[in-house]
Amino acid sequence: MAVLTVEDVGLSFAGVRAIDGVSFEVGPTELFAVIGPNGAGKTSIFNVLSGVYRPQRGKVVFLETELLGRRPDEIAAMGLARTFQNVELFHNLTVLDNLMLGRHCHFGYGTLSAIAWFGRARRQELEARARIEDIIDFLELAAWRRHPVRLLPYGIQKRVELGRALAMEPRLLLLDEPVAGMNLEETEDMARFVLDIRDELGIPIVLVDHDMGLVMDLADRVLVLDFGRQVALGTPAEVQRDPKVIEAYLGGTA
Amino acid sequence: MTDTRSTAKAEVPDTPAGRSRRPRGRPLLYTSYTQDMALLDTRAKKIWTGLLVLLALSLSVVLADRSLEVLAGAYVLAIGAIGLNIVTGYAGQVSLGHAFFVAIGAYTAAAVSGPRGGEHLGLGLAEIWIWLPAAGLVAALFGVLVAPLATRLRGLYLAVVTLGLVFLGEHVFKEWDHLTGGPGVGREAAVPQLFGLPLDQDGFATKEQQLYVLMLVLLIVFAVAARNLARSRIGRAFSAIRDRDIAAAVIGVPLTRYKVLAFGISSFYAGCAGGLFYSISGYVEPGSFSLLLSVQFIAMVLIGGVATVSGAIAGALFISLLQPITRSLPELLPIVSADTTVTPNVFQVETVLYGLLIILFLVFEPRGLFGIWIRVRTYWKSWPFSY
């Protein structure tokens, strides 16, 4: 049974067709990659999935529930987490607070309980803190726990953003260019984390990236987009051999 | 060696995690999340906060009644400033309408506590534990009604709309004589009566001493509540909306609900501050709730420190204690008049001074008095070394 089913989604901005009839499925422990040249509609698909954009047509089913028409926070509460291409962390907060914010949906106490810091609020905060510590261990963030995020190096910020998404205890993780702008060492670290998330935590992942080497090495299946249209869908080996893919990337003779 | 190891082992079941004492001189060694997440997370903070509260309490005996009245007013304004800091500092929704919510609180309190069937609207419920929550709740209701604007507008646009509230309020309060007594006349304010004991008359102690202690206790309650709120999921959600609202929504923070909540809580604080502030002088005049009052609150937050509770308190004390100084200007500088009809007068000088202070702080220390305190603290931490 697929975790995520996207069917014939179409999104246009005043005549510009950002996504034009894209369909795919993501399996329960699949590492699914979406690639394509700049402006192909990769990030637009993520924005549709997380509720930021509303497509004009199509269907998106996540864990047997229709996603389209729901608010971003409702979709997040259903267990869909994502990271952003440009780091979108809460810059004035510490790493700890950023990760705690990832657990926002998992708290069940109200305003009055928070003000009194008693009973439920206190218990849940302590429990959440212990959970966050596991993520800090997992992503090797211990050295930066109390640093405001804006002071951290870019590579670490990317990792904190991944941590925030993991803190949501997601049932599907969308990673938008997790290794963009990283050096070789940081890229290898991130690749290791991505594989660990899939293999140890068992979370299915949809990955967008421009690093072809990384995508072809990690992904189970790859979807290739160009100008919002689906060019190819298959295993990395199949996709690499596909003449339409080569044409989209290198420019064709036609 | 073996001895210490065995005793250490034996101790483990007796001391549940979190209760164990921290070794001396290791203020940052935490052995449990309870210690780590405490409001006063180091021994130094515990001791100094305790001393500060003791000092504030002992001032009620030491200081003259006139000074106590000024300080009591400052504490109440601090409650209002904490409220503004919740919506503007933590949640990042700039509000120039704080004076409006203060006014709602002041008039609700006055109307609830005022004598029934008198010259002005009154329900005759003088007990403070009735009119204070009433003042807060009515103001919060107005805050919640205004909040949907904040979900549509941002930054400057929101500031301008909330500014409109102040003008709207000013007009209504000037015209509604039965509630407010009208401009230049005013009405009696809420009576601070606690379990049948009128605190605005000399009883156990002088009137000023009673009011001073009351306001101090209330300030501590409101400040601790705000600190708790700030470190909870709610405070974190506010900061998330301030820093990056789209990302906040995508991780599961419902933007509209939290903006409404921020305005509601902030207005609750403002309403309580309004009810309390005028009970000190015993008199409310509708002209008090002008833009100047809103600007004063913004000055308190910016000068004290944005998104810090202690900063808001420091800012409120700073601005309030500035007033007695500026009010004594006419004696020192004959050009400055105490008469509002003459230019330049004290009130104009005050307004200019607030503006000037805001500019100076924004340029030289945007973190406000709180930032200065952090710098002093880090300097002495490493003293006599420069790094």
Interface residues (C-beta under 8 A of the other chain):
Chain A: S50 G51 V52 R71 P72 D73 A76 A77 A81 R82 F84 E88 L89 F90 H91 N92 L93 D97 M100 L101 G102 H104 C105 F107 Y109 T111 A114 I115 A116 W117 A121 E125 L126 R129 A130 R164 A165 M168
Chain B: Y33 T34 D36 M37 A225 N228 L229 R231 S232 R233 I234 G235 R236 A237 S239 A240 R242 D243 R244 I246 A247 A248 A249 V250 I251 G252 V253 P254 L255 L261 I265 A307
